[in-house]
Amino acid sequence: MSRNLILGAALSSMVVLAALVSFVWTPHDHAALDIPAKLQPPNVQHWFGTDHFGRDMFSMIMVGARTSIAVALVAVGIGMALGVPLGLTAAARKGSWLDEVIMRGNDLVFAFPSLVIAILITAVFGAGAINAIIAIGIFNIPVFARITRGAALSLWEREFILAARVSGKGAARISAEHILPNVANLLIVQGTIQFSLGILAEAGLSYVGLGAQPPTPSWGRMLADAQTMVSFAPHLALIPGFAIIVTVLGLNLLGDGLRDWLDPRIRVARV
């Protein structure tokens, strides 16, 4: 087992554990205002200090973790649930009009970054975590569709697929029973990568006011609130920024480690 996998799993587990624990316990009420205690640096009572409203930063980081994880997880789930079937269908119908429609549709979505999609959605429905999920999820669909199609195309020419076709199995059944299990490892690795990108996207959307809305804590919103106070309260920006770095780094290391662990060619080469 690689060091990247161990370190990535440790960092990711730490963030997930903090999010889970926040459902039942935080050092302080994350929404409680204590104006006399505002802008305190890290101390014994407030481990990460307090913000400009006197709220406990450690508690807000814990609750913000579950916000970021929930948004990214659901968005990646949307991307997988819609992108993988589209990719399998496109690969099974390679060269047909259906393949062209799916891939040109992917190109169209790729032309609009998640931030632009979020602006379009929020212009109609308003800002919020749900709309951020939709925006990030839409952006993930073509990612998984392309990954799935590219991996599936190489499998459709393999002997075991030809044997399945000779036995009378249709394209849909072959895709479900033979293609999907053989591309699952690749999708798991890509899922961890997209999960980390989803964390960044959620933070970015919240930073510009299009993600989770107050009083729900969000790492991106905390960074936005801290930008005018960095000179005299640097912990307001450093702490949520460090939380984002640790989470994204952990997920990227986890994805890299999973790739090495799940790919038999890399395992053989290392042996």
PyMOL commands that set and color helices and strands:
alter all, ss='L'
color gray80, all
select helices_A, chain A and resi 3-21+35-37+57-92+97-110+114-125+129-155+159-166+171-207+219-226+235-262+264-270
alter helices_A, ss='H'
color red, helices_A
deselect
rebuild
show_as cartoon
